[in-house]
């Protein structure tokens, strides 16, 4: 699933890339965004926000029992490409 802000905000260079990782090996801790600034010297020109949740927490997010940060909304699915 892809999460983003509104289209008018997503095109702003200051708007972070939003990543939600579902990881069965992490401990449940709720929604705790980790913010990273750009690192232009390393070739990373945009800020980012990463949230890591367990599969159970993700189920709660899908059921609206656990909330993502304000401004995060569901966008189209991004599927992993088939391996060649």
C-alpha positions in Angstrom: 0.0 0.0 0.0 1.2 3.5 -0.7 0.6 6.4 1.6 1.0 10.0 0.7 -0.3 13.5 1.4 -2.6 15.4 -0.8 -1.4 15.9 -4.4 -0.8 19.6 -4.0 1.5 18.9 -1.0 3.4 15.9 -2.4 4.9 18.0 -5.2 6.6 20.4 -2.7 10.3 19.7 -2.3 10.1 20.1 1.4 7.4 17.4 1.7 9.0 14.1 3.0 8.8 10.8 1.3 6.5 8.6 3.5 7.4 5.0 4.0 5.4 2.4 6.0 7.2 -0.8 6.7 5.4 -3.9 7.9 8.0 -6.1 9.7 7.1 -9.3 11.6 10.5 -9.1 13.3 9.9 -5.7 15.0 8.4 -5.1 18.4 4.9 -3.5 18.6 5.4 0.1 19.5 2.5 1.8 17.8 3.0 4.5 15.2 6.3 6.2 15.8 7.5 8.2 12.8 11.2 8.5 12.4 12.1 11.7 10.5 15.2 12.0 8.3 16.4 15.2 6.6 17.9 15.3 3.1 21.6 14.4 2.7 22.5 16.1 -0.4 26.2 15.1 -0.2 25.0 11.4 -0.3 22.6 12.0 -3.2 19.5 12.0 -1.0 17.8 15.3 -1.8 14.4 14.8 -0.1 13.5 14.4 3.5 11.7 11.1 4.5 9.6 9.7 7.3 9.6 6.0 8.1 7.1 4.1 10.2 7.7 0.5 11.1 4.8 -1.6 12.4 4.1 -5.3 13.0 1.6 -7.2 10.8 -0.9 -6.9 13.7 -0.5 -3.2 13.9 -0.9 -2.9 10.2 -4.2 -4.8 10.5 -5.3 -2.1 13.1 -4.2 0.6 10.7 -6.4 -0.9 7.9 -9.3 -1.1 10.4 -8.8 2.5 11.5 -8.0 1.3 15.1 -4.5 2.7 14.9 -4.0 6.1 13.2 -1.2 7.2 10.9 0.1 10.8 11.2 -2.1 13.6 10.0 -1.8 14.1 6.3 -1.1 10.4 5.4 -3.7 9.0 3.1 -4.0 5.8 1.2 -2.9 5.9 -2.5 -2.6 3.3 -5.1 -0.9 0.0 -4.4 2.7 -0.4 -5.5 3.5 -4.0 -6.3 6.9 -5.5 -6.2 8.1 -6.1 -9.8 8.5 -9.7 -10.9 12.1 -10.9 -10.8 13.7 -11.5 -14.1 
